[in-house]
């Protein structure tokens, strides 16, 4: 088991290695993402910027609000159907996660908010719908 030494240098905040560092309690139930200091592109769990290939990334905390860009229903390797969604967060990055609710009731364009940071089984973020869908009446 590896233990940090008091003498050993620790990576600077916002470094690419910062993704694996222990998370403080106040941001434990939040989504952390990286932003490139060169071009300002927001990304989720990357080592290099996909736009400029820069490695100088700073870690930021997301507000947890986003929009469903794509949702699909998965029946494989699970006793019940579940959804897998791509969520475009307000900060500009896309994250894969699960939206609570009936899988058939989740559509592209629905607004969502972070419910819990991670699904305990799959390790994906879990979201809930901000507006209840009333599509049957429209």
C-alpha positions in Angstrom: 0.0 0.0 0.0 1.3 3.4 -0.9 1.2 6.3 1.6 2.1 9.9 0.7 5.2 11.1 2.4 5.3 14.6 4.0 8.4 15.2 1.8 7.1 13.9 -1.5 5.7 16.6 -3.8 2.0 16.4 -4.4 0.5 17.3 -7.8 -0.8 20.8 -8.2 -4.5 21.4 -8.0 -6.1 21.0 -11.4 -3.4 18.7 -12.8 -4.3 15.7 -14.9 -3.4 13.5 -12.0 -5.8 15.5 -9.8 -8.6 13.3 -11.1 -7.4 10.5 -8.9 -6.7 12.6 -5.8 -9.0 12.3 -2.7 -12.0 14.5 -3.0 -13.0 16.9 -0.2 -16.3 16.2 1.6 -18.0 19.4 0.2 -17.6 18.3 -3.4 -18.1 14.5 -2.9 -21.7 14.7 -4.3 -20.7 16.8 -7.3 -19.4 16.3 -10.8 -15.8 17.4 -11.3 -14.6 18.3 -14.8 -11.5 19.7 -16.4 -11.1 23.0 -18.3 -8.2 23.6 -20.6 -6.2 26.7 -19.5 -5.1 27.4 -23.0 -8.3 27.3 -25.0 -11.0 27.1 -22.3 -12.6 23.8 -23.5 -14.5 21.9 -20.8 -14.2 18.1 -20.8 -14.9 15.1 -18.5 -12.2 12.8 -17.4 -9.5 13.5 -20.0 -5.8 13.6 -19.9 -5.4 16.0 -22.9 -7.6 18.7 -24.3 -9.5 17.3 -27.4 -9.2 20.6 -29.1 -5.7 21.9 -28.7 -4.1 18.7 -27.1 -2.9 20.8 -24.2 -2.2 19.0 -20.9 -2.6 22.0 -18.6 -6.1 21.3 -17.2 -7.7 22.7 -14.1 -10.4 20.9 -12.2 -13.7 22.7 -11.7 -17.0 21.8 -10.0 -20.1 21.5 -12.1 -23.4 23.0 -11.0 -25.1 19.7 -11.9 -27.6 21.0 -14.4 -27.8 19.7 -18.0 -29.9 18.6 -21.0 -30.4 15.1 -22.3 -28.8 14.9 -25.7 -29.4 11.2 -26.3 -31.1 8.4 -24.3 -31.4 4.7 -25.1 -33.0 1.7 -23.3 -30.7 -1.2 -22.5 -32.0 -4.7 -21.8 -28.7 -6.6 -21.9 -27.0 -7.9 -18.7 -29.7 -6.5 -16.5 -32.9 -8.0 -14.9 -34.9 -4.9 -15.8 -34.7 -2.3 -18.6 -32.5 0.7 -17.8 -31.6 3.9 -19.6 -28.2 5.1 -20.6 -28.2 8.8 -21.5 -25.7 11.3 -22.7 -26.1 14.6 -20.8 -24.7 17.9 -22.0 -23.9 19.9 -18.9 -24.4 23.7 -18.7 -20.6 24.1 -18.5 -20.2 22.6 -22.0 -19.0 19.0 -21.4 -20.9 15.7 -22.1 -21.2 12.9 -19.5 -22.7 9.5 -19.7 -25.2 8.7 -16.9 -28.6 7.4 -15.9 -31.8 9.4 -15.6 -34.2 8.3 -12.9 -37.7 7.5 -14.0 -39.3 5.2 -16.5 -36.9 4.7 -19.5 -39.7 5.3 -22.0 -40.3 8.8 -20.5 -36.9 10.2 -21.1 -36.3 12.1 -24.3 -33.7 14.3 -26.0 -34.1 17.9 -24.8 -35.3 17.1 -21.3 -33.7 19.2 -18.6 -32.0 17.2 -15.7 -30.3 17.9 -12.4 -27.6 15.8 -10.7 -29.3 13.6 -8.1 -26.3 11.6 -6.7 -22.7 11.7 -7.8 -22.5 8.0 -8.7 -24.7 5.0 -9.2 -23.4 2.5 -6.5 -23.4 -0.4 -8.9 -22.2 1.1 -12.2 -20.3 4.1 -11.0 -22.2 6.5 -13.4 -23.7 9.8 -12.4 -27.5 9.7 -11.7 -29.8 12.5 -12.7 -33.4 13.4 -12.2 -35.8 15.2 -14.5 -36.2 18.9 -13.6 -39.6 19.2 -15.4 -42.0 16.3 -15.1 -42.9 15.2 -18.7 -46.5 15.9 -19.6 -46.1 14.8 -23.2 -49.5 13.0 -23.4 -51.3 16.4 -23.1 -49.3 18.3 -25.7 
